[in-house]
Amino acid sequence: MNSTARRLAMGVVSLAAVLTTGWSLYTVARHYNAPTGIAGAAVAVFDGIAYMCLHLASEAAAEGRSAFGARATALFMAAVSVYLNITHADLIGGGVPAAALFAVPTIGLLAVSEMAWAGPRARVRAERGDQPYRPPAFGGWAWALAPALAGKTVKARAVHHIEHGGAPPVRPEPGRHSAQTVLRRKFAEMDPADAVRIAHDAQPDMPPADLASLLVSYGVVVDAVQVALVLGQRPAEYEVHRPDAPDAPQVNALEPLDLQGAIEEAASALGPDASAREIVERLREQRRLVVTEPYVRTALSRAAKKPPPQPDTTVMRDEGNGGYA
């Protein structure tokens, strides 16, 4: 249905509803001996005010203002109008059928007006950045089988919307963009390999994994392997250079020690103040030897009783042939 046909249908429905409820209100006013003019004004006082309040609510929503006051007033005026329509039905003894005949047109007119203006209000709010709350659609079976859980879920989402989605998002000023937004657009139009090389030139010491994370933040989706392939990186290689000079110092391999010698070596390395426990720990870490503290004390006592080594006093004799023996 196009806009012209919709407005025409809306006009016909509105006129019929106003005439029906207006006649009912006029009859009630005349029943209470109201003058003819006052009885006719009753129609505008109730249905007219309610209809205009809905229109004001739509204008308020379009301008970003609160429409609560206008919609609350429309609801109040409609409720009073319906009450008077029911009173009219009681006055003529029509019962429920007469009450429905007189009251439903008012309710229907306000409901149709509310739904007709809901679309423009939603479009204006979307343009402004508002995100209205929409209850989740679980379906009839979900509500029938788990009504309590469904109700709690709807409430939880409503609370989350109030806490996080009520305020419109901050939009950048027209013509101004953040540096990251501009760079993301630039990198999106670039060959990923070129983007990798540019990032590597800017951060030459950054490893491939961190470089890939940096590029992902700018919209270039690559991983560490792809970055390494583009840069041609290989595992680090180390070379050991040994001097070739004949007088280079040579280090002889250490001779294996027995348990006594290992204990004496550990005690010598730790110093004279080392305890037996410290020597035991050093032997376990350095030599992978497991000994007890009493044994270490015995070995140290045994080493202390050893006589000191005597200096070599061998006299070298000249054999007369230019050498010594």
PAGUMAR-968353 format. One line per 3 residues: for each residue x, y, z of N, C-alpha, C. Coordinates in Angstrom, 3 decimals, m for minus. Layout:
BEGIN
X Y Z X Y Z X Y Z; ...
# end
This chain:
BEGIN
0.855 m1.187 0.000 0.000 0.000 0.000 0.891 1.238 0.000; 0.654 2.159 m0.974 1.472 3.347 m1.048 1.051 4.349 0.020; 1.816 5.455 0.119 1.574 6.426 1.190 0.229 7.129 1.027
m0.202 7.399 m0.234 m1.478 8.088 m0.452 m2.644 7.231 0.017; m2.649 5.958 m0.376 m3.722 5.057 0.040 m3.723 4.863 1.549; m2.513 4.818 2.140 m2.457 4.635 3.597 m3.035 5.848 4.321
m2.691 7.051 3.843 m3.246 8.249 4.481 m4.755 8.342 4.291; m5.261 7.917 3.108 m6.698 7.939 2.863 m7.424 6.986 3.812; m6.887 5.773 3.949 m7.502 4.804 4.860 m7.451 5.287 6.294
m6.319 5.927 6.656 m6.196 6.456 8.006 m7.224 7.558 8.251; m7.468 8.386 7.249 m8.463 9.449 7.409 m9.865 8.901 7.576; m10.212 7.875 6.791 m11.544 7.284 6.898 m11.749 6.646 8.267
m10.767 5.887 8.726 m10.874 5.236 10.029 m10.967 6.271 11.146; m10.146 7.317 11.048 m10.164 8.344 12.090 m11.517 9.039 12.144; m12.073 9.393 10.979 m13.364 10.070 10.952 m14.461 9.183 11.535
m14.471 7.905 11.172 m15.494 6.993 11.681 m15.376 6.813 13.188; m14.117 6.700 13.684 m13.927 6.518 15.127 m14.352 7.757 15.886; m14.006 8.930 15.369 m14.374 10.169 16.059 m15.887 10.346 16.085
m16.552 10.025 14.995 m18.009 10.159 14.954 m18.684 9.211 15.937; m18.210 7.957 16.003 m18.833 6.974 16.893 m18.643 7.355 18.349; m17.376 7.568 18.748 m17.116 7.901 20.142 m17.625 9.304 20.481
m17.578 10.190 19.486 m18.078 11.543 19.740 m19.564 11.557 20.037; m20.331 10.772 19.264 m21.765 10.683 19.549 m22.024 10.136 20.937; m21.218 9.149 21.368 m21.388 8.563 22.697 m21.098 9.599 23.775
m19.988 10.348 23.619 m19.648 11.367 24.589 m20.693 12.493 24.604; m21.195 12.853 23.424 m22.222 13.892 23.341 m23.481 13.459 24.095; m23.854 12.192 23.951 m25.046 11.677 24.626 m24.864 11.699 26.138
m23.695 11.321 26.615 m23.439 11.341 28.054 m23.502 12.771 28.578; m22.883 13.701 27.836 m22.904 15.095 28.278 m24.331 15.646 28.332; m25.156 15.307 27.327 m26.540 15.762 27.323 m27.344 15.117 28.453
m26.952 13.856 28.814 m27.640 13.178 29.916 m27.453 13.952 31.216; m26.302 14.583 31.382 m26.033 15.369 32.583 m26.390 16.849 32.372; m27.324 17.107 31.433 m27.883 18.438 31.194 m26.840 19.464 30.753
m25.791 19.002 30.039 m24.815 19.940 29.496 m25.413 20.638 28.290; m25.133 21.949 28.091 m25.622 22.629 26.890 m25.129 21.951 25.632; m25.806 22.230 24.519 m25.453 21.579 23.256 m24.015 21.888 22.857
m23.613 23.128 23.014 m22.228 23.493 22.643 m21.197 22.801 23.501; m21.480 22.762 24.819 m20.551 22.087 25.723 m20.502 20.595 25.439; m21.648 20.005 25.123 m21.673 18.571 24.808 m20.863 18.272 23.557
m20.947 19.184 22.565 m20.142 18.981 21.361 m18.662 19.168 21.618; m18.309 20.097 22.550 m16.887 20.297 22.874 m16.286 19.116 23.609; m17.133 18.294 24.241 m16.604 17.124 24.960 m15.864 16.178 24.035
m16.321 16.106 22.766 m15.635 15.229 21.804 m14.191 15.685 21.609; m13.980 16.998 21.423 m12.623 17.513 21.233 m11.804 17.417 22.509; m12.461 17.545 23.648 m11.724 17.520 24.909 m11.061 16.173 25.143
m11.736 15.090 24.791 m11.204 13.759 25.088 m10.473 13.154 23.892; m11.179 12.785 22.851 m10.533 12.120 21.720 m9.585 13.058 20.984; m9.963 14.330 20.862 m9.091 15.267 20.147 m7.772 15.480 20.849
m7.832 15.652 22.173 m6.595 15.862 22.926 m5.709 14.609 22.863; m6.315 13.442 22.992 m5.535 12.210 22.935 m4.849 12.054 21.578; m5.604 12.381 20.505 m5.040 12.247 19.164 m3.892 13.244 18.971
m4.054 14.485 19.431 m3.010 15.486 19.291 m1.783 15.154 20.138; m1.998 14.531 21.293 m0.852 14.156 22.125 0.017 13.109 21.439; m0.624 12.192 20.713 0.176 11.213 19.971 1.002 11.893 18.887
0.415 12.878 18.231 1.160 13.616 17.218 2.327 14.379 17.844; 2.113 14.997 18.996 3.185 15.691 19.699 4.280 14.727 20.160; 3.886 13.519 20.530 4.885 12.524 20.916 5.784 12.166 19.746
5.193 12.065 18.541 5.989 11.769 17.358 6.960 12.905 17.048; 6.511 14.135 17.177 7.391 15.271 16.932 8.516 15.322 17.968; 8.198 14.999 19.208 9.231 15.006 20.243 10.298 13.955 19.968
9.857 12.757 19.548 10.824 11.708 19.231 11.680 12.092 18.038; 11.071 12.751 17.035 11.829 13.162 15.851 12.878 14.212 16.186; 12.614 15.034 17.197 13.551 16.083 17.580 14.494 15.658 18.695
14.430 14.406 19.079 15.323 13.914 20.113 14.901 14.238 21.526; 13.656 14.679 21.728 13.162 14.986 23.062 12.368 13.806 23.617; 12.144 13.812 24.911 11.364 12.750 25.542 9.887 12.910 25.181
9.255 11.811 24.787 7.836 11.826 24.447 6.981 11.202 25.542; 7.556 11.007 26.723 6.818 10.339 27.786 5.595 11.143 28.216; 5.745 12.454 28.382 4.637 13.282 28.842 3.467 13.271 27.884
3.747 13.434 26.577 2.672 13.452 25.585 1.973 12.098 25.507; 2.717 11.010 25.553 2.097 9.691 25.437 1.317 9.344 26.701; 1.820 9.754 27.864 1.078 9.511 29.099 m0.244 10.292 29.106
m0.219 11.532 28.605 m1.450 12.330 28.535 m2.453 11.702 27.574; m1.963 11.214 26.422 m2.854 10.563 25.456 m3.504 9.325 26.063; m2.726 8.552 26.810 m3.275 7.356 27.448 m4.326 7.725 28.493
m4.075 8.785 29.255 m5.025 9.201 30.280 m6.336 9.667 29.646; m6.269 10.503 28.604 m7.474 11.011 27.962 m8.259 9.880 27.311; m7.555 8.931 26.703 m8.243 7.794 26.104 m8.940 6.946 27.165
m8.297 6.780 28.328 m8.908 5.987 29.399 m10.181 6.653 29.917; m10.163 7.971 30.076 m11.354 8.676 30.525 m12.462 8.582 29.481; m12.078 8.693 28.187 m13.077 8.586 27.122 m13.732 7.210 27.122
m12.942 6.170 27.295 m13.489 4.814 27.339 m14.414 4.659 28.543; m14.039 5.244 29.674 m14.902 5.161 30.868 m16.261 5.822 30.604; m16.252 6.950 29.929 m17.519 7.616 29.617 m18.325 6.815 28.596
m17.644 6.148 27.646 m18.357 5.299 26.693 m19.041 4.143 27.410; m18.366 3.559 28.391 m18.971 2.470 29.166 m20.151 2.996 29.989; m20.000 4.217 30.510 m21.113 4.834 31.246 m22.324 5.026 30.343
m22.085 5.435 29.086 m23.175 5.567 28.132 m23.887 4.240 27.909; m23.097 3.168 27.804 m23.706 1.851 27.618 m24.568 1.467 28.818; m24.140 1.817 30.038 m24.939 1.522 31.222 m26.207 2.367 31.265
m26.115 3.606 30.774 m27.294 4.482 30.809 m28.420 3.962 29.919; m28.044 3.379 28.789 m29.074 2.875 27.873 m29.365 1.401 28.090; m28.680 0.792 29.071 m28.904 m0.623 29.356 m28.383 m1.538 28.268
m27.339 m1.124 27.560 m26.808 m1.943 26.467 m25.852 m3.020 26.897; m25.312 m2.910 28.105 m24.398 m3.931 28.603 m23.049 m3.913 27.894; m22.422 m5.089 27.867 m21.078 m5.214 27.280 m21.070 m4.931 25.780
m22.025 m5.409 24.983 m21.987 m5.104 23.548 m21.994 m3.601 23.273; m22.836 m2.851 23.967 m22.876 m1.409 23.751 m21.580 m0.749 24.210; m21.015 m1.212 25.320 m19.749 m0.660 25.801 m18.639 m0.881 24.792
m18.598 m2.093 24.210 m17.580 m2.362 23.199 m17.796 m1.513 21.957; m19.033 m1.332 21.569 m19.339 m0.537 20.379 m18.896 0.910 20.542; m19.075 1.477 21.734 m18.756 2.880 21.953 m17.265 3.100 22.285
m16.630 2.128 22.957 m15.264 2.330 23.452 m14.183 1.847 22.504; m14.432 0.750 21.799 m13.384 0.172 20.954 m12.917 1.126 19.863; m13.744 1.923 19.220 m13.228 2.855 18.209 m12.155 3.802 18.752
m12.312 4.283 19.973 m11.287 5.153 20.560 m9.977 4.403 20.751; m10.088 3.195 21.302 m8.880 2.392 21.516 m8.210 2.076 20.186; m9.003 1.688 19.196 m8.442 1.352 17.899 m7.790 2.534 17.216
m8.418 3.720 17.324 m7.847 4.910 16.694 m6.488 5.256 17.291; m6.397 5.202 18.608 m5.125 5.514 19.251 m4.059 4.450 18.945; m4.471 3.170 18.891 m3.514 2.110 18.589 m2.984 2.237 17.171
m3.894 2.494 16.200 m3.449 2.650 14.817 m2.544 3.871 14.669; m2.886 4.972 15.340 m2.047 6.172 15.270 m0.667 5.906 15.858; m0.635 5.190 16.971 0.661 4.869 17.588 1.524 4.032 16.655
0.942 3.019 16.027 1.710 2.166 15.122 2.116 2.904 13.854; 1.262 3.807 13.368 1.593 4.554 12.158 2.767 5.494 12.382; 2.850 6.080 13.580 3.936 7.016 13.862 5.166 6.328 14.442
5.057 5.045 14.760 6.214 4.330 15.310 7.328 4.194 14.276; 6.951 3.987 13.000 7.962 3.843 11.947 8.814 5.080 11.772; 8.214 6.275 11.571 9.037 7.490 11.466 9.887 7.755 12.696
9.339 7.458 13.886 10.132 7.668 15.098 11.349 6.748 15.114; 11.150 5.498 14.697 12.271 4.558 14.684 13.346 4.976 13.685; 12.934 5.491 12.520 13.915 5.929 11.524 14.721 7.119 12.045
14.044 8.052 12.692 14.751 9.220 13.228 15.737 8.793 14.316; 15.313 7.878 15.176 16.209 7.412 16.233 17.401 6.663 15.664; 17.180 5.893 14.587 18.301 5.185 13.966 19.291 6.158 13.348
18.774 7.225 12.715 19.659 8.227 12.135 20.459 8.949 13.215; 19.872 9.100 14.384 20.554 9.763 15.486 21.529 8.834 16.199; 21.459 7.551 15.937 22.376 6.596 16.549 21.795 5.817 17.705
20.526 6.049 18.041 19.909 5.295 19.137 19.673 3.852 18.721; 19.740 2.966 19.704 19.483 1.545 19.475 18.369 1.093 20.413; 17.125 1.102 19.961 16.020 0.726 20.852 16.098 m0.751 21.235
15.549 m1.048 22.387 15.555 m2.423 22.874 14.491 m3.244 22.148; 14.887 m4.421 21.707 13.966 m5.354 21.052 13.987 m6.669 21.830; 12.852 m7.064 22.390 12.832 m8.321 23.148 13.189 m9.500 22.252
13.933 m10.474 22.777 14.266 m11.651 21.974 13.032 m12.490 21.666; 12.996 m13.042 20.483 11.865 m13.876 20.057 12.220 m15.348 20.303; 11.755 m15.896 21.424 12.045 m17.276 21.760 11.047 m18.257 21.144
9.865 m17.798 20.817 8.849 m18.703 20.294 7.932 m19.215 21.389; 6.771 m19.688 20.971 5.771 m20.148 21.936 6.203 m21.343 22.735; 6.913 m22.304 22.103 7.330 m23.502 22.822 8.303 m23.161 23.945
9.214 m22.218 23.718 10.168 m21.839 24.768 9.450 m21.230 25.959; 8.474 m20.363 25.696 7.724 m19.765 26.800 6.863 m20.799 27.517; 6.359 m21.787 26.772 5.512 m22.804 27.396 6.324 m23.778 28.248
7.531 m24.159 27.775 8.324 m25.158 28.481 9.205 m24.554 29.570; 9.673 m23.342 29.377 10.552 m22.716 30.377 10.186 m21.250 30.539; 9.003 m20.968 31.077 8.587 m19.562 31.183 9.458 m18.746 32.130
9.880 m19.351 33.237 10.691 m18.605 34.204 12.039 m18.227 33.601; 12.699 m19.194 32.951 13.996 m18.920 32.344 13.882 m17.898 31.217; 12.822 m18.015 30.406 12.624 m17.055 29.321 12.414 m15.652 29.878
11.631 m15.538 30.944 11.413 m14.223 31.544 12.688 m13.634 32.117; 13.506 m14.472 32.788 14.764 m13.969 33.326 15.714 m13.526 32.217; 15.725 m14.256 31.105 16.597 m13.888 29.996 16.189 m12.562 29.380
14.873 m12.371 29.194 14.390 m11.101 28.647 14.755 m9.945 29.584; 14.591 m10.158 30.891 14.933 m9.106 31.848 16.429 m8.816 31.843; 17.257 m9.868 31.770 18.707 m9.667 31.773 19.161 m8.885 30.543
18.566 m9.192 29.386 18.942 m8.456 28.182 18.467 m7.014 28.249; 17.314 m6.790 28.861 16.834 m5.415 29.007 17.769 m4.617 29.912; 18.226 m5.234 31.019 19.154 m4.546 31.913 20.468 m4.256 31.202
20.958 m5.230 30.421 22.201 m5.018 29.668 22.040 m3.886 28.654; 20.869 m3.806 28.017 20.632 m2.730 27.050 20.611 m1.369 27.744; 20.006 m1.328 28.923 19.956 m0.065 29.656 21.343 0.373 30.085
22.164 m0.579 30.516 23.486 m0.235 31.024 24.488 0.076 29.922; 24.339 m0.556 28.736 25.363 m0.407 27.705 24.856 0.171 26.391; 23.581 0.001 26.077 23.117 0.413 24.758 22.188 1.588 24.739
21.937 2.223 25.886 20.999 3.326 25.889 21.553 4.589 25.274; 22.847 4.843 25.493 23.433 6.075 24.979 23.850 5.884 23.533; 23.650 6.906 22.682 24.071 6.787 21.289 25.576 6.753 21.194
26.139 5.998 20.247 27.592 5.934 20.094 28.168 7.274 19.687; 29.398 7.511 20.131 30.068 8.759 19.794 30.528 8.684 18.343; 30.130 9.645 17.563 30.487 9.680 16.158 31.557 10.737 15.920
32.490 10.461 15.037 33.503 11.472 14.762 32.898 12.656 14.040; 33.515 13.805 14.219 33.036 14.993 13.556 33.189 14.850 12.046; 32.261 15.417 11.279 32.357 15.316 9.818 33.681 15.883 9.322
34.312 15.112 8.440 35.563 15.563 7.857 36.790 15.237 8.684; 36.619 14.650 9.875 37.750 14.329 10.728 37.732 12.836 11.029; 38.883 12.202 10.874 38.999 10.770 11.108 40.261 10.531 11.923
40.238 9.473 12.699 41.415 9.132 13.484 42.515 8.606 12.571; 43.749 8.676 13.082 44.892 8.214 12.291 44.777 6.722 11.992; 44.299 5.950 12.956 44.176 4.513 12.731 43.145 4.210 11.647
42.044 4.989 11.615 41.034 4.776 10.569 41.616 5.043 9.193; 42.388 6.105 9.064 43.000 6.427 7.767 44.014 5.366 7.377; 44.832 4.911 8.339 45.837 3.896 8.024 45.190 2.561 7.681
44.103 2.206 8.358 43.411 0.961 8.028 42.897 1.002 6.592; 42.347 2.153 6.182 41.867 2.281 4.810 43.025 2.181 3.819; 44.169 2.760 4.172 45.328 2.729 3.273 45.883 1.322 3.155
46.019 0.629 4.302 46.549 m0.735 4.264 45.587 m1.700 3.577; 44.283 m1.425 3.659 43.309 m2.305 2.999 43.471 m2.287 1.486; 43.950 m1.178 0.942 44.150 m1.070 m0.505 45.550 m1.489 m0.933
46.377 m1.932 m0.008 47.777 m2.233 m0.289 47.996 m3.733 m0.338; 49.018 m4.154 m1.081 49.429 m5.557 m1.098 49.907 m5.940 0.301; 49.416 m7.054 0.879 49.845 m7.420 2.241 51.351 m7.546 2.379
52.038 m8.010 1.318 53.491 m8.128 1.402 54.147 m6.763 1.569; 53.626 m5.752 0.857 54.168 m4.400 1.017 53.895 m3.868 2.415; 52.707 m4.171 2.951 52.396 m3.731 4.306 53.331 m4.372 5.325
53.677 m5.650 5.109 54.606 m6.332 6.013 55.976 m5.664 5.968; 56.446 m5.332 4.771 57.765 m4.707 4.650 57.781 m3.317 5.279; 56.692 m2.564 5.102 56.623 m1.233 5.707 56.644 m1.340 7.228
55.880 m2.272 7.773 55.868 m2.449 9.223 57.230 m2.912 9.735; 57.907 m3.769 8.971 59.239 m4.235 9.372 60.247 m3.096 9.352; 60.142 m2.206 8.365 61.047 m1.048 8.325 60.816 m0.129 9.521
59.543 m0.019 9.954 59.249 0.835 11.094 59.671 0.191 12.415; 59.570 m1.158 12.490 59.933 m1.888 13.701 60.886 m3.025 13.332; 62.143 m2.737 13.026 63.038 m3.805 12.537 63.367 m4.859 13.587
63.273 m4.520 14.864 63.621 m5.477 15.916 62.428 m6.290 16.403; 61.265 m6.062 15.849 60.071 m6.762 16.315 60.009 m8.161 15.687; 59.794 m9.214 16.475 59.693 m10.568 15.920 58.452 m10.731 15.045
58.426 m11.756 14.196 57.289 m11.931 13.266 55.943 m12.022 13.968; 55.860 m12.689 15.117 54.564 m12.834 15.796 54.019 m11.478 16.237; 54.885 m10.653 16.838 54.430 m9.322 17.261 54.138 m8.431 16.068
54.911 m8.587 15.015 54.668 m7.789 13.814 53.331 m8.157 13.182; 52.982 m9.448 13.204 51.685 m9.878 12.674 50.547 m9.304 13.505; 50.691 m9.291 14.824 49.648 m8.707 15.680 49.466 m7.224 15.409
50.572 m6.531 15.187 50.486 m5.105 14.869 49.746 m4.870 13.565; 50.031 m5.687 12.558 49.373 m5.521 11.262 47.890 m5.863 11.341; 47.539 m6.857 12.149 46.121 m7.211 12.304 45.342 m6.051 12.907
45.946 m5.315 13.823 45.255 m4.164 14.413 44.971 m3.070 13.395; 45.683 m3.085 12.269 45.446 m2.115 11.205 44.696 m2.717 10.030; 44.097 m3.884 10.226 43.249 m4.461 9.196 43.951 m5.378 8.226
45.248 m5.639 8.391 45.981 m6.561 7.516 46.057 m7.899 8.232; 45.272 m8.860 7.797 45.166 m10.143 8.482 46.273 m11.064 7.985; 47.336 m11.200 8.750 48.453 m12.087 8.451 48.846 m12.785 9.743
49.606 m13.874 9.597 50.107 m14.553 10.784 51.629 m14.498 10.791; 52.213 m15.064 11.841 53.657 m14.974 12.010 54.403 m15.698 10.891; 53.887 m16.835 10.430 54.554 m17.578 9.361 54.568 m16.776 8.066
53.454 m16.141 7.741 53.391 m15.343 6.525 54.335 m14.154 6.597; 54.431 m13.530 7.777 55.370 m12.415 7.935 56.803 m12.890 7.742; 57.134 m14.043 8.339 58.488 m14.572 8.186 58.797 m14.928 6.730
57.821 m15.466 6.012 58.046 m15.807 4.601 58.289 m14.552 3.767; 57.507 m13.496 4.043 57.692 m12.261 3.278 59.056 m11.655 3.544; 59.474 m11.673 4.794 60.754 m11.066 5.151 61.932 m11.993 4.912
61.659 m13.267 4.608 62.738 m14.218 4.357 63.574 m14.501 5.574; 62.973 m14.472 6.751 63.733 m14.689 7.965 63.982 m16.168 8.189; 65.171 m16.473 8.721 65.554 m17.840 9.076 66.001 m17.857 10.528
66.066 m19.025 11.111 66.563 m19.088 12.492 67.963 m18.517 12.610; 68.225 m17.877 13.713 69.533 m17.249 13.902 70.645 m18.292 13.899; 71.749 m17.997 13.201 72.892 m18.892 13.118 74.077 m18.241 13.830
74.830 m19.044 14.539 75.981 m18.549 15.304 77.228 m19.289 14.838; 78.311 m18.554 14.639 79.585 m19.121 14.219 80.604 m18.927 15.332; 81.420 m19.951 15.532 82.485 m19.902 16.531 83.816 m19.856 15.800
84.586 m18.811 16.010 85.894 m18.638 15.377 86.975 m18.939 16.392; 87.865 m19.857 16.030 88.984 m20.204 16.887 90.277 m19.698 16.261; 91.120 m19.130 17.055 92.393 m18.635 16.481 93.246 m19.783 15.988
93.920 m19.549 14.874 94.784 m20.577 14.270 96.241 m20.449 14.691; 96.531 m19.505 15.590 97.936 m19.301 15.976 98.454 m20.529 16.710; 99.720 m20.919 16.469 100.252 m22.131 17.123 100.399 m21.977 18.621
100.525 m20.699 19.100 100.700 m20.510 20.532 99.378 m20.294 21.270; 98.254 m20.655 20.608 96.954 m20.475 21.250 96.861 m21.382 22.459; 96.342 m20.892 23.572 96.277 m21.727 24.784 95.343 m22.905 24.578
95.776 m24.041 25.011 95.004 m25.264 24.905 94.460 m25.634 26.281; 93.220 m26.039 26.327 92.591 m26.424 27.580 92.455 m27.930 27.586; 93.091 m28.554 28.546 93.013 m30.006 28.657 91.723 m30.416 29.352
91.213 m31.551 28.982 90.004 m32.071 29.617 90.295 m32.438 31.067; 89.316 m32.195 31.935 89.497 m32.522 33.336 89.449 m34.023 33.533; 90.359 m34.507 34.380 90.371 m35.932 34.672 89.200 m36.266 35.587
88.611 m37.437 35.434 87.504 m37.822 36.314 87.992 m37.971 37.753; 87.144 m37.594 38.706 87.475 m37.652 40.115 86.681 m38.743 40.801; 87.299 m39.310 41.852 86.525 m40.215 42.694 85.690 m39.400 43.659
84.922 m40.063 44.526 84.001 m39.356 45.409 84.770 m38.463 46.373; 85.932 m38.932 46.882 86.735 m38.122 47.787 87.230 m36.869 47.079; 87.702 m37.048 45.852 88.200 m35.893 45.114 87.087 m34.911 44.771
85.873 m35.424 44.449 84.763 m34.538 44.137 84.356 m33.706 45.349; 84.406 m34.337 46.549 84.059 m33.592 47.764 85.100 m32.519 48.035; 86.383 m32.861 47.857 87.425 m31.868 48.081 87.324 m30.729 47.066
86.979 m31.063 45.820 86.835 m30.020 44.804 85.679 m29.076 45.142; 84.531 m29.617 45.580 83.393 m28.789 45.930 83.703 m27.908 47.127; 84.413 m28.463 48.120 84.766 m27.673 49.301 85.710 m26.551 48.931
86.657 m26.843 48.015 87.582 m25.797 47.590 86.873 m24.691 46.823; 85.875 m25.057 45.999 85.160 m24.045 45.221 84.264 m23.182 46.093; 83.672 m23.764 47.146 82.762 m23.017 48.000 83.474 m22.208 49.072
84.726 m22.560 49.383 85.458 m21.794 50.380 85.495 m22.493 51.722; 86.339 m22.017 52.614 86.517 m22.713 53.908 85.298 m22.638 54.815; 84.416 m21.659 54.591 83.246 m21.520 55.467 82.031 m22.302 54.978
82.161 m23.089 53.916 81.019 m23.826 53.369 80.604 m24.925 54.329; 79.287 m25.095 54.462 78.756 m26.141 55.327 78.649 m27.448 54.550; 78.443 m28.533 55.310 78.309 m29.838 54.672 77.089 m29.881 53.760
76.009 m29.201 54.151 74.804 m29.191 53.315 75.066 m28.501 51.978; 75.779 m27.382 52.007 76.092 m26.678 50.764 76.931 m27.544 49.839; 77.857 m28.292 50.416 78.693 m29.185 49.593 77.840 m30.291 48.991
76.904 m30.838 49.783 76.010 m31.881 49.272 75.182 m31.354 48.099; 74.644 m30.142 48.216 73.839 m29.568 47.131 74.677 m29.314 45.893; 75.915 m28.853 46.074 76.764 m28.605 44.903 77.112 m29.903 44.183
77.391 m30.946 44.940 77.688 m32.229 44.311 76.488 m32.751 43.534; 75.286 m32.550 44.083 74.097 m33.022 43.368 73.863 m32.212 42.084; 74.113 m30.911 42.128 73.857 m30.074 40.957 74.963 m30.184 39.910
76.229 m30.213 40.362 77.346 m30.177 39.425 77.782 m31.563 38.962; 77.803 m32.506 39.884 78.345 m33.829 39.573 77.288 m34.928 39.515; 76.034 m34.553 39.864 74.972 m35.548 39.920 75.314 m36.676 40.893
75.977 m36.320 42.011 76.351 m37.289 43.031 75.474 m37.081 44.255; 75.002 m38.156 44.826 74.156 m38.103 46.003 74.943 m38.664 47.177; 75.282 m37.798 48.124 76.020 m38.200 49.323 75.307 m37.609 50.535
75.658 m38.093 51.695 75.057 m37.595 52.922 76.008 m36.605 53.591; 75.434 m35.805 54.470 76.251 m34.806 55.169 77.296 m35.454 56.081; 76.958 m36.530 56.824 78.017 m37.168 57.639 79.178 m37.673 56.784
78.877 m38.209 55.629 79.970 m38.700 54.776 80.857 m37.545 54.314; 80.209 m36.390 54.020 81.000 m35.217 53.606 81.929 m34.784 54.741; 81.426 m34.784 55.985 82.261 m34.385 57.103 83.426 m35.358 57.283
83.145 m36.647 57.104 84.217 m37.648 57.225 85.266 m37.443 56.145; 84.795 m37.177 54.894 85.744 m36.971 53.799 86.575 m35.725 54.023; 85.971 m34.652 54.538 86.727 m33.434 54.807 87.730 m33.648 55.930
87.332 m34.443 56.940 88.262 m34.752 58.032 89.430 m35.571 57.513; 89.143 m36.514 56.614 90.194 m37.333 56.017 91.136 m36.481 55.184; 90.565 m35.508 54.457 91.422 m34.647 53.632 92.291 m33.739 54.490
91.759 m33.335 55.646 92.559 m32.463 56.507 93.756 m33.185 57.113; 93.655 m34.518 57.267 94.741 m35.294 57.854 95.811 m35.663 56.853; 95.555 m35.419 55.548 96.557 m35.762 54.542 97.771 m34.849 54.705
98.987 m35.400 54.544 100.173 m34.527 54.613 100.221 m33.617 53.396; 100.715 m32.415 53.570 100.805 m31.511 52.415 101.752 m32.060 51.376; 101.554 m31.803 50.110 102.437 m32.318 49.058 103.819 m31.711 49.167
104.863 m32.562 49.002 106.251 m32.119 49.080 106.709 m31.566 47.749; 107.484 m30.473 47.776 108.001 m29.946 46.497 108.987 m30.900 45.856; 109.094 m30.871 44.546 109.981 m31.754 43.778 111.403 m31.239 43.897
112.301 m32.043 44.566 113.694 m31.620 44.795 114.656 m32.392 43.924; 114.193 m33.005 42.867 115.089 m33.794 41.999 116.097 m32.872 41.329; 117.387 m33.208 41.466 118.462 m32.407 40.858 118.707 m32.914 39.466
118.718 m32.033 38.527 118.937 m32.393 37.125 120.414 m32.352 36.840; 120.952 m33.516 36.387 122.394 m33.630 36.122 122.671 m33.410 34.660; 123.787 m32.748 34.397 124.232 m32.525 33.025 124.948 m33.753 32.565
124.444 m34.396 31.527 125.028 m35.634 31.004 126.197 m35.356 30.087; 126.486 m34.144 29.832 127.601 m33.816 28.982 127.302 m33.798 27.518; 126.138 m34.136 27.151 125.782 m34.134 25.728 124.771 m33.066 25.403
124.788 m31.988 26.246 123.904 m30.872 25.956 122.534 m31.029 26.552; 122.279 m32.074 27.319 120.970 m32.252 27.901 121.038 m32.519 29.369; 119.925 m32.701 29.987 119.842 m32.981 31.422 119.060 m34.243 31.621
119.341 m34.911 32.760 118.632 m36.143 33.085 118.195 m36.079 34.532
# end
